[in-house]
Each structure stands twice: as C-alpha cells, then as structure tokens.
Amino acid sequence: MGSLFYGDNAEPIQIEDRALAHLKIVIATKLRRNESFTLSWRHPDGEPTGRSTIWLPPSIPLRFVFASPETPQLSREWIENLAHSAN
C-alpha cells in the first residue's frame, strides 16, 4: 500500500501502489502544465464509510511513497482514463 502526502498534512492518503503509480503520472503531468484539479476517492475498508476530495493546485507540496521498490507495470489506457476524468 502506497501513500500520498498532501501539503503539510502528516496523515497520508493510502492508495494501492499500482493505482498510485498511475495517479502520479497524471498528477505530475497536470501540475507541470500549471493546471489545478480535484482528486476524489472512496474511503478504504477499515475507515469510516464515505469519500474524500482534495484540491490540487500546482503550488501544493506532494510526496508519493511506494511500499514496493519495484515500479509496477503501467497501463496506457488507465492513464488516459484518469487524465480524461481529471479534465
């Protein structure tokens, strides 16, 4: 399970490594283009039921931490779908 650290919040957002690797590509691309957007997710099992949304402006500090040292296989289709939904 990977972690996305958002801003100065010490509590990470837990995301499965492969999903986080795909999100990292889309997030980095959008922020490099100076585009802001929202990121939403359902709360994982073991947390209160619901979903959360954060606003990602280019100025926000982010850190991606992966549990596995290996880069997972990436799917071009998954990246394109995520990028499309971020627009």
N, C-alpha and C positions, 0 to 999 in steps of 0.2 A: 504494500500500500504506500503510495507516494503522498507527498504533502505540498500544498501550495501556501506559501506565506504571503499574506496580503498586507501591504503597508507596514505599520509598526505593531500590528497585532501579533502577539506571541502564540496565539492559538491557531494552528494550521488548519486548512481545509483538506480533509483526507480524500484522495482520489486514487483509484487503482492506477498503477504505473503505466500501463499501456494507454489508458484514456488520458492521463496527464501528459504523456509524450505527444499525443495528437493535439491536445489543447495548447501545449507550449508552442508548437509550430504556428498555430492560428493566432494566438495572443501576441507572439513576437512580431509576426507579420503586420498585424493591425496596429500595434503600438509603434513600430518602425515607420509606418505611414502616417503617424500622428493622429490616429483615429481612436476615439473613445467608444466604448460599448459596454453592455451588461453581460454578466456571466451568471447563469442560474443553474441550480442543481437540487435534486431531491436529497433529503437527509438520509444517510445510510442507516442500515439496521443497527439497533442499539442506541440510537439517538431519538429524541422526540420526533414524532411524525411531522412532516412538513417539508418546506423547501426554502431556500435562501437565494438572494440575488445580490451581487455586488456590482458597483460601477467601476470600470477600469479605464481611467484616463492615462495618457502617456506618462504623466509625472509620478504615478504611484510606484513605489518600490515593490517588486515581486521577487520571490525566490522559489524555485522548483527543486524539490528534494525527492529523489527516487530511491525506493528500497533496494532495487536491484542495480548492480553496477553495469549490467548489460543494457544496451539500447534495444527496446522492443521493435519488432517488425512494424513498420508504419504502413497504413493503408491510404493511398491517394484519394480514394472515394470517401473515406471517413473524414479526411482533412478538408476536402472540398465541401462536404455536407456541413461540417462545423463552421467553415468560413461563410458559407451561404446563410446559415442560421444567425451568424453574428452580424450580418448586414441587415 
